[in-house]
């Protein structure tokens, strides 16, 4: 609109003047949008800081002026297509030109500022680079300076939480070299004399790495908890919408689960890369060999070092000591348990109307979708902390004046869906004629409180948490959702009812969807 253009022109000129310490004249502020770039450049060059913020060399200075003049030629009207150009340019850059703030950043930020402050949260991801850059420029200039130049609130971006990566696992313990027989003879008792209280080096490294991972996870949970508390405060002030808080809470729960799994697992599992040392058993500890009785005398001590070594280092065996089926214990595998028969799948009940969470709402704000001419972008109060953002394809059927303030029915438990790069968190229930060339929102009786659930007699189960689009629930329900001869919306010929009576429409014998 003309007012928005004038606000961005005046704001950009004031912003540049404030940074360079000059005062714009009334003529400067009254110039047409096509002169905003040249006016800002003149103010900058005429100040005592003329050489500041102009780039570090001839090449950068030329790029700065190119961006400044482009602000005049291509940014009025400011379209999403050009915002996407800036967003793509900033993908791997902190500033438009060079590695520090320049006049180009000030002018382009000044022109874009009113538009990017009005982005809905659903578009934050689409313009992530642009918003990151805008937040950075605002912090360098000062939010108080920016607030003095524009009659809108400063830019507020919900920044993602940094979660430190897990430390790498400790290296595997080196395999000990085989000791020659002669060495064994020289020191047959070394293994017994080694103190048992000192853990292997691999085990100590694993414990340290595990402690570092747990500390990182605890720090991540603490930071995310702070983020959730901050977002809840902003939700109460109406700065953000509830889905942003829900997403932060879900992330906090996931971090807590991960931390619980780490702390429980570290207490019972050995450090990675460590293996239990084989326990040496003397030959006489096993079962007696063939032909030996219970009262057989113990085996005679070996008479040489070479005879003693195999007995001392032989692995424990399962079964008879000298039987043909003797197998090292480490290689014994448990017998596979027979697979349990899978329980028969419970047949799902056919969908019914009480699966939908249909509530009474009121449109508090409505406008054209930024990327589609046939869609409305609405904010609807359904009795929650903040209004829901919902997109409806009603531009061709209902004038915007009739949409503003209208009481409607909203299906609140649909899975959020992106429509032309903007998220929608529900659906306005409408009636249409058979040829679908007339469509009107279903009417609500006077006096029904916002947020009240609309019921159908005989279908009083609580709604499901979220309608799964893969199960085609709506597609199966729509054939039974119609208006009767009087125009009353019904499900299987039973009216949709509120505490103040049945809902209404002006289209008899049509569809409800």
C-alpha positions as CSV (number, residue, x, y, z in Angstrom):
1,X,0.0,0.0,0.0
2,X,1.0,3.7,-0.4
3,X,1.2,4.1,3.4
4,X,3.6,1.1,3.8
5,X,5.8,2.3,0.9
6,X,6.0,5.8,2.5
7,X,6.9,4.2,5.9
8,X,9.7,2.2,4.4
9,X,11.1,5.2,2.4
10,X,11.0,7.6,5.4
11,X,12.3,4.9,7.7
12,X,15.3,4.0,5.5
13,X,16.3,7.7,5.2
14,X,16.0,8.3,8.9
15,X,18.0,5.1,9.7
16,X,20.9,6.1,7.4
17,X,20.9,9.6,8.8
18,X,20.9,8.4,12.4
19,X,23.9,6.0,11.8
20,X,25.9,8.7,10.0
21,X,25.0,11.4,12.5
22,X,23.2,13.8,10.1
23,X,19.7,15.3,10.0
24,X,17.5,14.7,6.9
25,X,15.6,17.7,5.6
26,X,11.8,17.7,5.0
27,X,12.5,17.6,1.2
28,X,14.6,14.4,1.7
29,X,11.7,12.7,3.5
30,X,9.2,13.8,0.9
31,X,11.1,12.4,-2.1
32,X,9.4,9.6,-4.1
33,X,10.5,5.9,-3.5
34,X,12.6,5.9,-6.7
35,X,15.0,8.3,-5.0
36,X,15.5,6.5,-1.7
37,X,18.9,5.0,-2.7
38,X,20.4,8.2,-4.1
39,X,19.1,10.2,-1.1
40,X,20.7,7.8,1.4
41,X,24.0,7.9,-0.5
42,X,24.0,11.7,-0.6
43,X,23.4,11.9,3.2
44,X,26.2,9.4,3.8
45,X,28.7,11.1,1.5
46,X,27.9,14.5,3.0
47,X,28.6,13.5,6.6
48,X,31.9,13.4,8.5
49,X,31.8,9.6,8.3
50,X,31.7,9.6,4.5
51,X,34.3,6.9,4.1
52,X,32.9,4.7,6.8
53,X,30.6,1.8,5.8
54,X,31.4,2.1,2.1
55,X,33.5,-1.0,1.7
56,X,37.2,-1.7,2.1
57,X,38.3,-1.4,-1.6
58,X,37.2,-0.2,-5.0
59,X,35.5,-3.5,-5.7
60,X,33.5,-3.5,-2.5
61,X,32.6,0.2,-2.9
62,X,31.1,-0.5,-6.4
63,X,29.1,-3.4,-5.0
64,X,27.8,-1.2,-2.1
65,X,26.6,1.5,-4.5
66,X,25.0,-1.2,-6.7
67,X,22.9,-2.5,-3.8
68,X,22.0,1.1,-2.7
69,X,20.7,2.1,-6.2
70,X,19.0,-1.3,-6.6
71,X,16.9,-0.4,-3.5
72,X,15.4,2.4,-5.6
73,X,14.9,0.6,-8.9
74,X,13.7,-2.9,-7.8
75,X,12.2,-2.7,-4.3
76,X,9.1,-0.7,-5.0
77,X,6.7,-2.4,-4.9
78,X,8.6,-4.9,-2.7
79,X,7.6,-8.4,-3.8
80,X,8.3,-11.8,-2.3
81,X,10.3,-12.7,-5.4
82,X,12.9,-10.0,-4.7
83,X,13.0,-10.9,-1.0
84,X,13.9,-14.4,-2.1
85,X,16.8,-13.0,-4.2
86,X,18.2,-11.2,-1.0
87,X,17.5,-14.4,1.0
88,X,19.5,-16.6,-1.4
89,X,22.3,-14.0,-1.6
90,X,22.7,-14.2,2.2
91,X,22.8,-18.0,2.3
92,X,26.6,-18.0,3.1
93,X,27.1,-14.3,4.0
94,X,26.7,-12.3,7.2
95,X,26.5,-9.0,5.2
96,X,25.4,-8.0,1.7
97,X,29.0,-6.9,0.8
98,X,32.3,-7.8,2.5
99,X,32.6,-8.9,6.0
100,X,31.3,-5.9,7.9
101,X,28.3,-3.6,8.0
102,X,28.0,-1.2,5.1
103,X,25.7,1.4,3.6
104,X,24.2,-1.4,1.4
105,X,23.0,-3.2,4.6
106,X,21.5,-0.1,6.1
107,X,19.6,0.9,2.9
108,X,18.2,-2.5,2.1
109,X,17.4,-3.3,5.7
110,X,15.6,0.1,6.0
111,X,13.5,-0.6,2.9
112,X,12.7,-4.3,3.9
113,X,12.2,-3.7,7.6
114,X,8.4,-3.0,7.7
115,X,7.8,-6.1,5.5
116,X,9.9,-8.6,7.4
117,X,8.5,-7.6,10.7
118,X,5.1,-8.7,9.5
119,X,6.2,-12.2,8.4
120,X,4.0,-14.8,10.1
121,X,6.0,-17.4,12.1
122,X,5.1,-20.0,9.4
123,X,7.3,-18.0,6.9
124,X,10.4,-17.7,9.2
125,X,11.9,-20.9,7.8
126,X,11.3,-19.8,4.2
127,X,13.2,-16.5,4.7
128,X,15.6,-17.8,7.4
129,X,18.7,-16.1,5.9
130,X,16.9,-12.8,5.4
131,X,15.6,-12.8,9.0
132,X,19.0,-13.8,10.4
133,X,20.7,-10.9,8.6
134,X,17.9,-8.5,9.6
135,X,18.2,-9.4,13.2
136,X,22.0,-9.0,13.0
137,X,21.8,-5.6,11.4
138,X,19.2,-4.4,14.0
139,X,21.5,-5.5,16.8
140,X,24.5,-3.7,15.3
141,X,22.6,-0.4,14.8
142,X,20.6,-0.7,18.0
143,X,16.9,-1.7,18.4
144,X,16.3,1.7,20.0
145,X,17.6,3.5,16.9
146,X,15.4,1.3,14.7
147,X,12.4,1.9,16.8
148,X,12.8,5.7,16.5
149,X,12.7,5.4,12.7
150,X,9.6,3.2,12.2
151,X,6.1,3.2,13.8
152,X,6.2,-0.6,14.1
153,X,7.7,-3.0,16.7
154,X,11.4,-4.0,16.3
155,X,12.1,-7.3,14.5
156,X,11.9,-10.3,16.8
157,X,13.3,-13.6,15.6
158,X,13.0,-16.9,17.5
159,X,16.5,-18.2,17.2
160,X,17.2,-22.0,17.1
161,X,18.9,-23.5,20.1
162,X,22.5,-24.7,19.6
163,X,22.9,-28.2,20.9
164,X,26.6,-29.3,21.3
165,X,27.4,-32.5,19.4
166,X,28.3,-35.6,21.3
167,X,32.0,-36.2,21.8
168,X,33.5,-39.0,19.7
169,X,33.7,-42.4,21.2
170,X,37.1,-43.3,22.8
171,X,39.5,-45.3,20.6
172,X,39.5,-49.0,21.0
173,X,42.0,-50.4,23.4
174,X,45.1,-51.8,21.7
175,X,45.4,-55.6,21.4
176,X,48.2,-56.9,23.7
177,X,51.0,-58.7,21.9
178,X,51.4,-62.4,22.6
179,X,54.1,-63.1,25.2
180,X,56.7,-65.6,24.3
181,X,57.0,-68.8,26.4
182,X,60.4,-67.8,27.7
183,X,59.1,-64.5,29.1
184,X,56.2,-66.4,30.8
185,X,58.7,-68.7,32.5
186,X,60.7,-65.7,33.7
187,X,57.7,-64.0,35.3
188,X,54.9,-66.5,35.8
189,X,53.2,-64.4,38.5
190,X,53.1,-60.9,36.8
191,X,49.4,-61.1,36.0
192,X,48.6,-61.9,39.6
193,X,50.7,-59.0,40.9
194,X,49.0,-56.3,38.8
195,X,46.8,-54.2,41.0
196,X,43.1,-54.8,40.3
197,X,41.8,-51.4,41.3
198,X,43.4,-49.5,38.3
199,X,41.0,-49.5,35.3
200,X,42.3,-50.0,31.8
201,X,43.1,-46.9,29.9
202,X,40.3,-47.5,27.4
203,X,37.8,-47.7,30.2
204,X,38.9,-44.5,31.8
205,X,38.7,-42.7,28.4
206,X,35.2,-44.0,27.8
207,X,34.0,-42.8,31.2
208,X,35.4,-39.3,30.6
209,X,33.8,-39.2,27.2
210,X,30.5,-40.4,28.6
211,X,30.6,-37.7,31.4
212,X,31.3,-35.0,28.7
213,X,28.3,-36.2,26.7
214,X,26.0,-36.2,29.7
215,X,27.1,-32.6,30.7
216,X,26.5,-31.4,27.1
217,X,23.0,-33.0,27.2
218,X,22.2,-31.4,30.6
219,X,23.3,-28.0,29.3
220,X,21.1,-28.5,26.2
221,X,18.1,-29.3,28.4
222,X,18.7,-26.2,30.6
223,X,19.0,-23.9,27.6
224,X,15.8,-25.3,26.0
225,X,14.0,-25.0,29.2
226,X,14.9,-21.3,29.3
227,X,13.8,-21.0,25.7
228,X,10.4,-22.5,26.5
229,X,9.8,-20.1,29.4
230,X,10.7,-17.2,27.1
231,X,8.3,-18.3,24.4
232,X,5.5,-18.8,26.9
233,X,6.0,-15.3,28.1
234,X,5.8,-14.0,24.5
235,X,2.7,-16.1,23.9
236,X,0.9,-14.4,26.7
237,X,1.9,-11.0,25.3
238,X,0.5,-12.0,21.9
239,X,3.9,-11.7,20.1
240,X,3.9,-15.3,18.8
241,X,1.5,-18.1,18.1
242,X,0.9,-21.3,20.1
243,X,2.4,-23.7,17.5
244,X,5.8,-22.1,18.1
245,X,5.6,-22.9,21.8
246,X,4.4,-26.4,21.2
247,X,7.4,-27.1,19.0
248,X,9.8,-25.8,21.6
249,X,8.1,-28.0,24.3
250,X,8.3,-31.1,22.1
251,X,12.1,-30.4,21.6
252,X,12.6,-30.0,25.3
253,X,10.8,-33.4,25.9
254,X,13.0,-35.0,23.3
255,X,16.2,-33.6,24.9
256,X,15.0,-34.9,28.4
257,X,14.4,-38.4,27.0
258,X,17.8,-38.4,25.4
259,X,19.4,-37.3,28.7
260,X,17.5,-40.0,30.6
261,X,18.7,-42.6,28.2
262,X,22.3,-41.5,28.5
263,X,22.3,-41.4,32.3
264,X,20.6,-44.8,32.7
265,X,22.8,-46.4,30.0
266,X,26.1,-45.1,31.4
267,X,25.4,-46.7,34.8
268,X,25.1,-50.2,33.4
269,X,27.1,-50.4,30.2
270,X,30.9,-50.7,30.0
271,X,32.8,-48.1,28.1
272,X,32.8,-48.6,24.4
273,X,35.9,-50.4,23.0
274,X,36.5,-52.3,26.3
275,X,36.2,-56.1,26.5
276,X,36.0,-58.2,29.6
277,X,39.4,-59.9,30.2
278,X,39.2,-63.7,30.0
279,X,39.3,-65.3,33.4
280,X,42.1,-67.8,33.7
281,X,41.2,-71.1,35.4
282,X,43.6,-73.9,36.4
283,X,43.1,-77.1,34.6
284,X,42.1,-78.9,37.7
285,X,39.1,-76.4,38.2
286,X,37.1,-78.0,35.4
287,X,35.3,-81.3,35.5
288,X,37.4,-84.5,35.9
289,X,38.6,-86.1,32.7
290,X,37.5,-89.5,31.5
291,X,38.3,-92.4,33.9
292,X,38.9,-90.1,36.9
293,X,36.7,-90.4,40.0
294,X,35.6,-88.0,42.6
295,X,38.4,-88.9,44.9
296,X,41.2,-88.6,42.3
297,X,44.3,-86.8,43.5
298,X,45.0,-83.3,42.1
299,X,47.2,-83.1,39.0
300,X,50.9,-82.9,39.6
301,X,52.5,-79.5,39.3
302,X,54.2,-78.8,35.9
303,X,57.9,-79.4,35.8
304,X,58.8,-76.8,33.3
305,X,57.8,-73.4,32.2
306,X,56.7,-74.5,28.8
307,X,54.4,-77.0,30.4
308,X,52.9,-74.5,32.7
309,X,52.1,-71.8,30.2
310,X,49.2,-73.5,28.3
311,X,47.5,-74.5,31.5
312,X,47.7,-71.0,32.9
313,X,46.4,-69.2,29.8
314,X,43.9,-71.7,28.4
315,X,40.4,-70.2,28.0
316,X,37.5,-71.6,30.1
317,X,35.6,-74.2,28.2
318,X,32.0,-75.5,28.3
319,X,31.4,-79.2,28.7
320,X,34.0,-81.9,29.4
321,X,37.6,-80.6,29.7
322,X,38.9,-83.0,27.0
323,X,35.7,-83.8,25.1
324,X,35.4,-83.2,21.4
325,X,32.6,-80.7,21.8
326,X,34.6,-78.3,24.0
327,X,34.0,-74.8,22.8
328,X,35.4,-71.5,24.1
329,X,32.8,-69.7,26.3
330,X,33.1,-66.4,24.3
331,X,31.9,-68.2,21.2
332,X,28.9,-70.0,22.7
333,X,25.7,-68.5,21.3
334,X,22.3,-68.6,22.9
335,X,19.7,-70.7,21.2
336,X,17.2,-68.5,19.4
337,X,13.9,-68.4,21.1
338,X,11.0,-69.3,19.0
339,X,9.3,-66.2,17.6
340,X,6.1,-65.2,19.2
341,X,3.1,-65.2,17.0
342,X,2.1,-61.6,16.2
343,X,-1.2,-60.6,17.8
344,X,-3.9,-60.1,15.2
345,X,-4.3,-56.5,14.2
346,X,-7.3,-54.8,15.7
347,X,-9.7,-53.7,13.0
348,X,-10.0,-49.9,13.0
349,X,-13.4,-48.5,13.5
350,X,-14.8,-46.6,10.5
351,X,-14.5,-42.9,10.8
352,X,-17.3,-40.9,12.4
353,X,-18.0,-37.2,12.8
354,X,-17.0,-37.2,16.5
355,X,-13.4,-37.7,15.4
356,X,-13.3,-34.1,14.3
357,X,-12.8,-31.3,16.7
358,X,-15.2,-28.7,15.3
359,X,-15.3,-25.5,17.3
360,X,-16.9,-22.1,17.1
361,X,-14.5,-19.3,16.2
362,X,-14.4,-15.6,15.0
363,X,-12.2,-14.1,12.3
364,X,-10.3,-11.3,13.9
365,X,-8.0,-10.6,11.0
366,X,-8.2,-11.4,7.3
367,X,-6.2,-10.5,4.2
368,X,-5.0,-11.9,0.9
369,X,-2.4,-14.7,1.0
370,X,1.0,-13.2,0.2
371,X,1.7,-15.9,-2.5
372,X,-1.8,-16.7,-3.8
373,X,-4.6,-14.5,-5.1
374,X,-7.4,-17.0,-4.5
375,X,-6.6,-17.6,-0.8
376,X,-7.4,-15.7,2.4
377,X,-4.9,-15.7,5.3
378,X,-7.0,-15.4,8.4
379,X,-6.4,-15.2,12.2
380,X,-9.4,-16.9,14.0
381,X,-10.1,-16.8,17.7
382,X,-11.3,-20.2,18.8
383,X,-11.0,-19.6,22.5
384,X,-7.2,-20.3,22.7
385,X,-4.4,-18.1,24.1
386,X,-3.7,-16.6,20.6
387,X,-5.7,-16.8,17.4
388,X,-5.1,-19.6,14.9
389,X,-3.6,-18.9,11.5
390,X,-5.8,-20.5,8.9
391,X,-5.9,-20.4,5.1
392,X,-9.2,-20.6,3.2
393,X,-9.9,-20.6,-0.6
394,X,-12.8,-18.2,-0.3
395,X,-11.6,-15.1,-2.2
396,X,-13.8,-15.9,-5.2
397,X,-16.9,-16.5,-3.1
398,X,-16.9,-14.2,-0.1
399,X,-15.8,-10.5,-0.1
400,X,-13.2,-9.6,2.5
401,X,-15.6,-7.2,4.2
402,X,-17.9,-10.1,4.9
403,X,-15.1,-12.3,6.3
404,X,-13.8,-9.7,8.8
405,X,-15.4,-10.4,12.2
406,X,-17.5,-13.3,10.9
407,X,-18.3,-16.3,13.3
408,X,-17.4,-19.6,11.7
409,X,-16.9,-23.3,12.4
410,X,-13.2,-24.4,12.5
411,X,-11.9,-28.0,12.3
412,X,-9.1,-27.7,14.8
413,X,-7.4,-31.1,14.9
414,X,-6.2,-31.3,11.3
415,X,-2.5,-31.8,10.8
416,X,-0.9,-28.4,10.1
417,X,-0.3,-28.0,6.4
418,X,1.8,-25.6,4.3
419,X,-0.2,-23.9,1.6
420,X,2.0,-21.8,-0.8
421,X,4.8,-21.6,1.7
422,X,2.5,-20.5,4.6
423,X,1.3,-22.8,7.3
424,X,-2.4,-23.3,8.1
425,X,-3.5,-24.8,11.4
426,X,-7.1,-25.7,10.7
427,X,-10.0,-25.5,8.2
428,X,-13.1,-23.3,8.0
429,X,-16.2,-25.5,7.5
430,X,-18.3,-24.3,4.5
431,X,-21.5,-25.2,2.7
432,X,-21.6,-25.3,-1.1
433,X,-24.1,-26.1,-3.8
434,X,-23.8,-29.2,-6.0
435,X,-21.8,-27.5,-8.7
436,X,-19.5,-25.8,-6.2
437,X,-19.9,-22.3,-7.8
438,X,-21.5,-21.0,-4.5
439,X,-19.6,-21.4,-1.3
440,X,-20.4,-19.9,2.1
441,X,-19.0,-20.5,5.6
442,X,-21.4,-22.4,7.9
443,X,-23.4,-20.0,10.1
444,X,-23.3,-20.0,13.9
445,X,-26.3,-19.0,16.2
446,X,-25.9,-15.9,18.3
447,X,-24.6,-16.3,21.8
448,X,-22.4,-19.4,21.3
449,X,-19.2,-18.9,23.2
450,X,-16.0,-19.0,21.2
451,X,-14.2,-22.3,21.5
452,X,-17.4,-24.3,22.1
453,X,-17.3,-27.8,20.4
454,X,-20.1,-28.4,17.9
455,X,-21.8,-31.8,18.4
456,X,-24.0,-34.2,16.4
457,X,-26.5,-36.2,18.5
458,X,-25.5,-39.8,18.9
459,X,-21.8,-39.0,18.2
460,X,-20.3,-37.9,21.5
461,X,-16.9,-39.5,21.7
462,X,-13.9,-37.2,22.3
463,X,-12.1,-36.1,19.1
464,X,-8.8,-37.6,18.1
465,X,-5.7,-35.6,18.8
466,X,-4.8,-35.2,15.2
467,X,-6.4,-36.4,11.9
468,X,-4.0,-38.5,10.0
469,X,-4.2,-37.4,6.3
470,X,-2.9,-40.8,5.2
471,X,-6.1,-42.5,6.5
472,X,-8.3,-40.3,4.3
473,X,-10.7,-39.6,7.2
474,X,-12.1,-36.4,5.8
475,X,-12.6,-38.0,2.4
476,X,-14.7,-40.8,4.0
477,X,-16.7,-38.3,6.1
478,X,-17.6,-35.8,3.4
479,X,-20.2,-37.9,1.5
480,X,-22.3,-38.0,4.7
481,X,-21.9,-34.2,5.4
482,X,-24.7,-32.3,3.6
483,X,-27.2,-29.5,4.0
484,X,-30.9,-30.6,4.1
485,X,-33.7,-28.9,2.3
486,X,-33.8,-26.1,4.9
487,X,-30.1,-25.4,4.5
488,X,-29.2,-27.0,7.9
489,X,-25.8,-28.6,7.9
490,X,-26.1,-32.3,8.9
491,X,-24.1,-35.5,9.3
492,X,-26.2,-38.5,8.2
493,X,-29.3,-36.3,8.3
494,X,-28.6,-35.3,12.0
495,X,-27.9,-31.5,12.4
496,X,-24.7,-29.9,13.7
497,X,-25.8,-28.5,17.1
498,X,-24.5,-25.9,19.5
499,X,-25.7,-24.8,22.9
500,X,-27.8,-22.1,21.2
501,X,-29.3,-24.3,18.5
502,X,-28.4,-25.8,15.2
503,X,-26.0,-24.3,12.7
504,X,-27.2,-22.8,9.5
505,X,-26.4,-22.1,5.8
506,X,-28.1,-20.3,2.9
507,X,-27.5,-23.3,0.5
508,X,-30.1,-26.1,0.7
509,X,-29.4,-29.6,-0.5
510,X,-25.7,-29.0,-0.8
511,X,-22.4,-30.3,0.6
512,X,-20.6,-29.4,3.8
513,X,-16.8,-29.5,3.7
